[in-house]
Amino acid sequence: MFSKNMVVSFDEYIERRHTGSIKYDKYAFNRDDSSMKYRPNTIPMWVADMDLPSPPGVIKAISERARHGIFGYTAPTWKNTATILSYLQKKVCKLYEIHIYMYL
């Protein structure tokens, strides 16, 4: 998904106000007002929400899925479920000394 040649510009400004971004829009005076005036000199500094575009592989995968046109409920595959459980077992359960049991 990520390429060694992928270039990310840390200098490119991406306007995220008025996009539903909690990081920015929570600082508006009135979020229900379409003009959404922001408090002056507010710089939201969040660790988990970076203002960088998604990697090209992620954009491609989402675009391909969206072209299908059906957005109903889907069942997880056993492979996906096993992958997630394996990751949790190795990383989370080991760290917190807990076990995950799945009953079918």
C-alpha positions as a Markdown table, in Angstrom:
| # | Residue | x | y | z |
|---|---|---|---|---|
| 1 | Met | 0.0 | 0.0 | 0.0 |
| 2 | Phe | 2.8 | 2.4 | 0.9 |
| 3 | Ser | 5.5 | 2.9 | -1.6 |
| 4 | Lys | 9.1 | 3.8 | -0.9 |
| 5 | Asn | 8.8 | 6.4 | -3.6 |
| 6 | Met | 5.6 | 8.0 | -2.2 |
| 7 | Val | 6.1 | 11.7 | -1.7 |
| 8 | Val | 4.2 | 13.6 | 0.9 |
| 9 | Ser | 4.3 | 17.4 | 1.0 |
| 10 | Phe | 4.4 | 18.8 | 4.5 |
| 11 | Asp | 4.3 | 22.3 | 3.1 |
| 12 | Glu | 1.0 | 21.9 | 1.2 |
| 13 | Tyr | -1.9 | 23.5 | 3.0 |
| 14 | Ile | -5.2 | 21.6 | 2.9 |
| 15 | Glu | -8.2 | 23.6 | 4.0 |
| 16 | Arg | -10.3 | 21.4 | 6.3 |
| 17 | Arg | -12.7 | 23.9 | 7.9 |
| 18 | His | -16.3 | 23.4 | 6.9 |
| 19 | Thr | -15.7 | 19.8 | 6.0 |
| 20 | Gly | -17.1 | 18.2 | 9.1 |
| 21 | Ser | -13.6 | 17.9 | 10.6 |
| 22 | Ile | -13.9 | 17.7 | 14.4 |
| 23 | Lys | -10.4 | 19.0 | 14.7 |
| 24 | Tyr | -11.3 | 22.3 | 13.1 |
| 25 | Asp | -15.1 | 22.7 | 13.1 |
| 26 | Lys | -15.4 | 22.2 | 16.9 |
| 27 | Tyr | -13.7 | 25.6 | 17.3 |
| 28 | Ala | -16.4 | 27.4 | 15.3 |
| 29 | Phe | -18.7 | 29.8 | 17.3 |
| 30 | Asn | -21.8 | 28.1 | 16.0 |
| 31 | Arg | -21.5 | 24.9 | 14.0 |
| 32 | Asp | -25.2 | 25.0 | 13.0 |
| 33 | Asp | -24.6 | 28.3 | 11.2 |
| 34 | Ser | -23.5 | 27.8 | 7.6 |
| 35 | Ser | -21.1 | 30.7 | 7.9 |
| 36 | Met | -19.3 | 29.0 | 10.8 |
| 37 | Lys | -17.2 | 31.8 | 12.0 |
| 38 | Tyr | -14.0 | 30.6 | 13.8 |
| 39 | Arg | -12.4 | 31.9 | 16.9 |
| 40 | Pro | -9.4 | 34.0 | 15.9 |
| 41 | Asn | -5.9 | 32.7 | 16.4 |
| 42 | Thr | -7.0 | 29.1 | 17.2 |
| 43 | Ile | -4.6 | 26.5 | 16.0 |
| 44 | Pro | -5.9 | 23.0 | 16.6 |
| 45 | Met | -3.1 | 20.7 | 17.5 |
| 46 | Trp | -4.2 | 17.1 | 17.5 |
| 47 | Val | -1.9 | 14.1 | 17.5 |
| 48 | Ala | -4.2 | 11.6 | 15.8 |
| 49 | Asp | -5.5 | 13.9 | 13.0 |
| 50 | Met | -2.9 | 15.0 | 10.6 |
| 51 | Asp | -3.6 | 17.3 | 7.7 |
| 52 | Leu | -2.0 | 15.1 | 5.0 |
| 53 | Pro | -3.8 | 13.4 | 2.1 |
| 54 | Ser | -4.4 | 9.7 | 2.3 |
| 55 | Pro | -1.9 | 7.4 | 0.6 |
| 56 | Pro | -2.6 | 6.8 | -3.1 |
| 57 | Gly | -3.2 | 3.0 | -2.4 |
| 58 | Val | -6.0 | 3.8 | 0.1 |
| 59 | Ile | -7.6 | 6.4 | -2.2 |
| 60 | Lys | -7.5 | 3.8 | -5.0 |
| 61 | Ala | -9.0 | 1.0 | -2.9 |
| 62 | Ile | -11.9 | 3.2 | -1.6 |
| 63 | Ser | -12.5 | 4.6 | -5.1 |
| 64 | Glu | -12.7 | 1.1 | -6.6 |
| 65 | Arg | -15.1 | 0.0 | -3.9 |
| 66 | Ala | -17.3 | 3.1 | -4.4 |
| 67 | Arg | -17.6 | 2.5 | -8.1 |
| 68 | His | -19.4 | -0.7 | -7.3 |
| 69 | Gly | -22.3 | 1.5 | -6.2 |
| 70 | Ile | -23.8 | -0.7 | -3.5 |
| 71 | Phe | -23.2 | 0.3 | 0.1 |
| 72 | Gly | -25.2 | -2.2 | 2.0 |
| 73 | Tyr | -24.1 | -4.3 | 4.9 |
| 74 | Thr | -21.4 | -6.8 | 4.2 |
| 75 | Ala | -20.3 | -9.8 | 6.1 |
| 76 | Pro | -16.6 | -10.0 | 7.2 |
| 77 | Thr | -14.6 | -12.8 | 5.6 |
| 78 | Trp | -13.1 | -15.5 | 7.7 |
| 79 | Lys | -9.7 | -14.4 | 6.5 |
| 80 | Asn | -10.2 | -10.8 | 7.7 |
| 81 | Thr | -11.6 | -12.0 | 11.0 |
| 82 | Ala | -8.7 | -14.4 | 11.5 |
| 83 | Thr | -6.2 | -11.6 | 10.6 |
| 84 | Ile | -7.7 | -9.2 | 13.1 |
| 85 | Leu | -7.9 | -11.8 | 15.9 |
| 86 | Ser | -4.3 | -12.8 | 15.2 |
| 87 | Tyr | -3.1 | -9.2 | 15.5 |
| 88 | Leu | -5.0 | -8.7 | 18.7 |
| 89 | Gln | -3.8 | -11.9 | 20.2 |
| 90 | Lys | -0.1 | -11.0 | 19.4 |
| 91 | Lys | -0.2 | -7.3 | 20.3 |
| 92 | Val | -3.0 | -6.5 | 22.6 |
| 93 | Cys | -3.6 | -9.7 | 24.5 |
| 94 | Lys | 0.0 | -10.3 | 25.2 |
| 95 | Leu | 0.5 | -6.7 | 26.4 |
| 96 | Tyr | -2.5 | -6.8 | 28.8 |
| 97 | Glu | -2.4 | -10.5 | 29.6 |
| 98 | Ile | -5.9 | -11.2 | 28.3 |
| 99 | His | -7.4 | -13.8 | 26.0 |
| 100 | Ile | -9.9 | -13.5 | 23.1 |
| 101 | Tyr | -12.3 | -16.4 | 22.5 |
| 102 | Met | -14.5 | -16.6 | 19.5 |
| 103 | Tyr | -17.5 | -18.9 | 19.6 |
| 104 | Leu | -19.1 | -19.9 | 16.3 |
